[in-house]
Every structure is written in C-alpha cells, then in structure tokens.
Amino acid sequence: MGRSEFSASAAVKDLERRWGLTLVSFAPSGAAARILRLQQLVQKLLDGHLAADPDEPLVEFYDVEQLHCTHLTLTRSAAWGPVRLADFVKPGTDPQQLCDILARETEGLGTITVTLDRLELSDNGFQLTGACADGDSVARRARLLRRLNTRLARSFNLGRRAWDTDPARHGFVHMRLGFMKRPCDDYKALVGQVARLSIDPITLSFADITLVHHRYRSLRAPHAGSLRFSLNGRPGGEGAAPSFEHLNLSPGAA
C-alpha cells in the first residue's frame, strides 16, 4: 500500500538538483487534459487533510512537460553536477556508440502502448501504475530493454535500478504525477484513501523515446541535454544517429 509515514528526505530528492541520464517516453500532448483532471482529483482528496503549515501546499504536481514513463536508467541521479564523461564511458570507447546503439535498437521497433489504471501514494509520490496494453507492446519493450542492457553495459558504466534488468518487470510501467512536500494530519489514512480511489484507465501510445541528461530527479525542464529516437522510423531510412555531444556531459572527472 506504500509508506505509512511522511519522509522529508524523500521529498528533498524531488526538489533538489539531481543530474542523471535516463531513457523515457514523455506523455503525448493529447493525454494532458486527462492527466490534469486526475491531478485535480488528487488535490480534492488532499483538501480533506490538514498540512503541518496550513499556508503551504501539501503536494507539488508535475507540469505537463515533466510527465513520463521511464524505460531505462543509465546513471542513477547524482547531486554534484552534470554526468561526467570519464565516469560514464569506459576507457577506449567512442561515446558516439551510445547514440548509435540507441538508434539501431529503436528504429522500426514500433509503437509501445501502455495502460495506466491504478493510483498509488508511495515514497511520498503520487503515481499512476500499469502495464503494456497488448502483446506486441510487451514484446517490443522487453526486446528493447533486453538488448540495451546487454549492448550498453559493454561500453558504458551503467547505474541501473533493480527493475531495469528484471525481465519479469519489463511489461510494467508507472508515471509520477507529483509528490508530498510536507507532513499532513494523517499520512497513513491518506495512503489508504489513494489506494481505494477508483480512476478511469489512461491509455498512452509512445511513438518515440528520449534520452534525457536531466538536472532534476523529476525531469523538470530545462534539461542539460536530450536526444529523441523514433520507434516507427524505417530501418536505414532516417540517416545518421544524433550526436552524443548534444547531451552536454561534463568532459571529465572533477
């Protein structure tokens, strides 16, 4: 059901700068209105709970451009500054291989469709959870993650999370809507209310993925750099892979 107590340290992770490299699909613009209505539903639920400081809001919702489903974490978020080339790229590796591999594995893969049908409050975060919506999407996402995990690990020092490498988890996705910023009168009761809330499923079709060099754990803009890869491009038909330089990694160790 989630945590039974508010954690200030978890809230800090969302608020502070946390650089990293993450492969995501951002929510299509056509889904913005539905997700906004759901955020408003959460706010209405929160209106029944008092904050420790009634003049400060309990929750910070993600803006539309932040909303995303994560596919693969390449480096865990760090607070000291931009991802450093010397830490991420193995010696003797041409960094451009990262973009070449991503372009090759995404090109012609096909759209990945997911259905988010459950709302949770866990680790202070309100998130939609769900799964790939059909067999083709399950197979495409599993193939993508399996091949990227194998190929990228040969040339790059990956800081993956447990679910990134677990094939049993590759069919499941989540989208964070916002996070608790401060304690409320009864956090445990709120967790239960959120778990019991009935919502209309939201189905999203992802036609591309984006490699984000992010400044914030929440992927709040502006980003340090980003590269988009289409999932529906014809193999061999879209030219060279984008340049690694556009990610704007730090040149070396401090």
MOSUL-V555274 format. One record per run of one state. SS is the DSSP state (hx for helix, st for strand, lp for the rest). FROM is the first residue (numbers start at 1). TO is the last residue. If there is no record, write none. Layout:
SS/FROM/TO
SS/FROM/TO
//
This chain:
lp/1/7
hx/8/15
lp/16/16
st/17/26
lp/27/28
hx/29/46
lp/47/50
st/51/51
lp/52/58
st/59/61
lp/62/63
hx/64/66
lp/67/67
st/68/78
lp/79/83
st/84/84
hx/85/88
st/89/89
lp/90/96
hx/97/106
lp/107/111
st/112/122
lp/123/124
st/125/132
lp/133/134
hx/135/152
lp/153/155
st/156/156
lp/157/161
hx/162/164
lp/165/166
hx/167/169
lp/170/171
st/172/180
lp/181/183
st/184/184
lp/185/186
hx/187/196
lp/197/201
st/202/206
lp/207/207
st/208/216
lp/217/224
st/225/230
lp/231/243
hx/244/247
lp/248/249
st/250/250
lp/251/254
//
